[in-house]
Amino acid sequence: MDSKKQMSRVNRQTWHFSQDVRLQASAVAVGPKEGEGPLAALFDKIHEDMYAGQQTWEDAERQLMEDAVTTVLRKAGITDQDVDAILAGDLLNQNITTNFAAEKLAIPLLGMYGACSTSMLTLSNAAALVNAGYANKVIAACSSHNATAERQYRYPTEYGGQKPPTAQWTVTGAGAGLVGIGGSGPRITYATIGKVVDMGIKDPFDMGSAMAPAAVSTLQAHFRDTGRSPQTYDLIVTGDLASVGYPIVKELMRQDGYNMEPMYNDCGLMVFRPDQDVFAGASGCASSAVVTYSHIMDQLQKGLLQKALVCATGALLSPVSYQQGNSIPCIAHAVALEGGA
């Protein structure tokens, strides 16, 4: 193994990007409820209805992904011909949002599935491709839609089923980031790839409790592999643990000797206001994506943050596995973003 490759692999789970890999541009498209939340001013496109001008919710989700990707191209001042690949995923069976959107976008596709961890799954792999020289510019993208996710994983919204307080509100939105060498955007310095963690939880209305141990596993691996601590970062966010999983992570990390105060937050607590009736908070692929590609990107570019760690969390259940009585395996992937020249 040559010295350059040795520098790129810190340990089994963690990669260091030795080249000047940057998040050169980003874009976010969301639905109406998200457009009423505290981050609305930072979103690039807010649709006024859940259908986003389409006939079905599934078509609406595709529109959101197309909006995010075409907007990031416009903001970067490039065309689809300048992009070597798009790495993207969503929550729907066989990644149908990604597949149909990519056909229309006409960019070579690597479809990826990590449930709600897909935002950092795609971003970490995009950075790896660029760092290794296999691609010059890569787009990382993901999407989710409240109504499509409910129809697939729980009950269609028309059913009107009652939900417990531990339930979460899937974000209707999409986020896209353009990754390349150089530029003025934040540097992508590390990625820590998670392991599947299954604590035996079977309740699809309690994703926060199920995913929290996976976040802890990845965060601990990141700090162990890099020699960093929580205090290295100005902001650490998990993807969508919301009010249930967020305190679990803090307590489990504290028991292992990591103080997560005051830099730790959760994207599931940042997308909506408490009075928006979203149960425990936000969830979905777009939960971490819309926060990362709007708020965190903005803060890094303005110098208000110097180092941020995004640990996107995902519950890897399917309707079949749940109906067959299986527990919920979970995973988390983390990416370090750093501002400055």
N, C-alpha and C positions, 0 to 999 in steps of 0.2 A: 504493500500500500504506500503510495507516494505521500509526501508531507502535506500537500494540499488536501487530500482526502482525509488524512489523519486529523487535520484541523477541523474538518467539517463534521466529524462524528465525535461528540464528547463522550457518550456512553451509549448503552444499548437503547435507551429511550430518547435521548436528547441529541439534537443536531445543532451545530453552530454554523451560521452562514458566514463564511470567511470573505466572500465577496461583498461589495457594497449593494446589497439587495434592499430595494426600497418599495414601500407602498406608495406608488407615484400618484395615484388618484383614487377616489372612491365615490360611490353614489348610493342613494337609498330611495326607494319608493315604498309608500305605505298606504294603508286604508284609512277610513275616516276616524275610527276610534283612536288610532295611533296619532293621527293628525291633531287630536285634541289633547295630547299628552304633553309633558314638560319639555320634550326634545323637538317639538314640531318645527321650530324655527330653523333647525339644522337639516331637515329632510329636504331632498331635492324635488320630490313629487308626492303630492298627497291626493289620492283619489277621493271623490266626494261620496262614493257608495261602494259597497262590498263587491259589486260586480265589475268595477273598473271599466265600465262600458262594454262588457262582454255578456254572453248569454248564460254562462254557467260560472259557478265559483271556481271550478278547475281552470277554465279559460281565463278567469280573472287573475289567478295566481301566475299563469304563464305571462300575462300582460305585465304583472309586477316585475318579474324577472327580466323580461325584455326591456322594460323601462330602466331598471337599474343598470343593465349592461350598456344600453345605448347612451345613457347619460354619462357613464364613466368614460366612454370613448370620446364623447363630446367635450367633457371637462379636460381630458388629457390632450385634446387636439389631434387625435389620430383616428384612423378608420379600422374596420374589422380586418382589413388586409394586413395591418401592422401587428396583429395579435396572433401568436403561434398556436395558442390553445386556450380553451376555457375549461376550468375545473369547477364543476358545479353539482349541486344536489338539492333534494327537497325531501318531503316526508311521504309523498304519495307512492303507491305501489309501482315498482320498476322505474322510479324517478321520472314519472311522466311529465312533470312540469319542466324539468331540465331537458329531457329529450326533445319535446316539441319546441321549446324555446330555442334550443341550439340549432335545430333544423332551420328555423326562420333566420337566426342570426348568422348562419353559414360560417361559423368558426369551428375548427377541429375541437372535438369534445372528449374529455375524460370525465365521465359521470362518476360521482362519488357519493356514498351513503354513510352517514354517521349519525343519523337521526338529528337531534338538536345540536350535536357537536360539529355539524357539517361546516359551519363557518370557518372554524380554525383547522379542520381537516383539509379543506380545500386551500386555505391560505398557506398552511405549512408546506403542503406538497407543491404549490405554485412557487414558493420561495426556493424549495429544493431543486426544482427543474431549472430555474433561472440561475441559481448559485452554481450548479453543475455545468451550465453552458448548453443544456439541451433546448433551451428556449430563450428568446430575447425579451418577449413580453407575454405575460400570462394573466388572464382574468380569473379570479376566484369569486364565486357567487353562490348564493343559496336563497331559498324562499320558503315561506309557509303562509297558510291562510286559515283563519279561524274556522270557517265553515267546512273547508275540505278536510282538515284534520279531524274535526269532530265527527264528520260522516264516516271517516275511515276507522278511527281508533275507539270512538266511544258511541255516541248516539247522534243521529242527524239533528240539527237545530230545530227542525219542525216537530220533533218528538217532545220537546219541552221538558226533558228529564231534569230532576232536581240534582244539584251537585253539592258535595260537602265543602267545607271551608278550605280543605287542603287542595282542591282542584285549582287549575291555572287557566289563564286565557291565552290561547295560541295567537301570536302576533300575526296580523295580516300585513305582509311586507316582504321586501327583498333587498339584499345588499350585494354590492359588487366592489371588488378592489382590483386595481391594476398593479401588477408586480413587475418590476424590471430593475436593471442595474443603473444606479445613479439617479440624479434628480434631486428635487427639494423635499420630497416626502419623508416620512419617518422610516428609519432603518428597521428591517426585520432581522433580528440578531440571533434568536434562538427559537427552536420549536421542541416541545416535549410531547411525544406520542404516548397516549394512554394505554393502559391495559383494561380489559373487560373485568368489571367488578360486579358481583351479584350477591346481594345480601338477603335474598329470599323474599323480597317484597313483591307482592302480586297485585296490588291495587293500582289500576291505571289512573286513578284520581289522586294519587299521592306521589307524583313524579319527583318532588323535591327531596323526600326522604330516600327514595331509591337512588337518585343520582349523586347525592352529597358524598358518599364514600368514594365514588369514582373520581370526583373532583379532588378530594383529599389525597388520593393515591397519586394523581398526576402532579399536583402542586408539590408534594413531598419529593417526588422524583426530580422535578425541575430544580428545587433548591439543593437537593443532594448532588445532582449531576453538575450543576453550574457553580456551586460554591456560593451562590447568592442566598439572600434571606428575604423575607417579606419587606424589610426596611429598605432594600435596594430599589423598590418600586414606589412611585408616587401614587399609583393606582393599580390594584389587582381586582379583576372582576371575574366572577363565574358567569355561566351562560344564562341559565334559567332555573335556578333553585328556588327563587322567590322567598316568601317569608317563612316557609317551612324548612327548606334545605339550607338557607343562608346561616342561621344560628348553629346548625349541626356542623357545618364546615368550620366555623370559628371555634367551636368547642373541641372537635376532634384534632384540629391543628394545634390548639393550645395544649392539649394533652400530650402532643408529640414535641412540644417545646417551641412552637412557632406562634408568635404574637401577630395576629392579623389586623390589629387596630393601629391606626385609624384608616389605613389605605384600602381596606377591603370593602367591596360592594358587589352587588349582583345585578346583572342586566335585567333580570325579571322584576326587579324593584325600581328600575330606572325608566322604563318605557311608558308606564302609565302613572297617573296620580292615584293616591289611595282612594279618592272618592269616585273613581271610574267603574266601580263594581266589577273588578276582575279577580275576585276570590283571593287566592294567595299571591297572585302576581302574574307576570307574563311568562310565556313559554314559546317553544317552536324554534325552528332553524333561524327565523328572522329576529328572534329576541336578541341574541348576541350580535348578529350581523348589523342590525340597524343602529345599535349603540356604538359598535366599533367603527363602522364606516361613516358615522356622523359625529357624535359627541367626542369619542376618543381621538379620532383623526383630527378634528378641529382643535382640541386641546393640545395635542402634540405639535401641530403646525404653528400654533400661537405661542408655544413655549410655556404654556401653563402646566404641562406635564413634560417631564424629561424621559421617564421610563414607565411603561404600562405593560402589564401581563394580562392577557385575555385567556381564560381557561373555559372553553365552551364545553357544555355538558350535554350528554345524549342518553336517552333511554331506548335500548335496542329491541324493544318488543315489536311484535307484529300482531294483527288481529287474530291470526291463526294460533300463534304461540300463547296469547292471552286466553283464547277460548279453550285451548287444551290444558289450561291450568298451570302453565309454566310461570316461573318467577321472571322478574324483569332484569336482564343483564344491562349494565350501563357502562359508559366510557366517557372520558374527557380528554381533550387535546388542548395544549397551551402554546401560545405564541407570544414572544416578547417583542414589543415595539418601542423604538427609542428615537426621540427627537434630536435636533441639533444637526450640524453640518457633517 
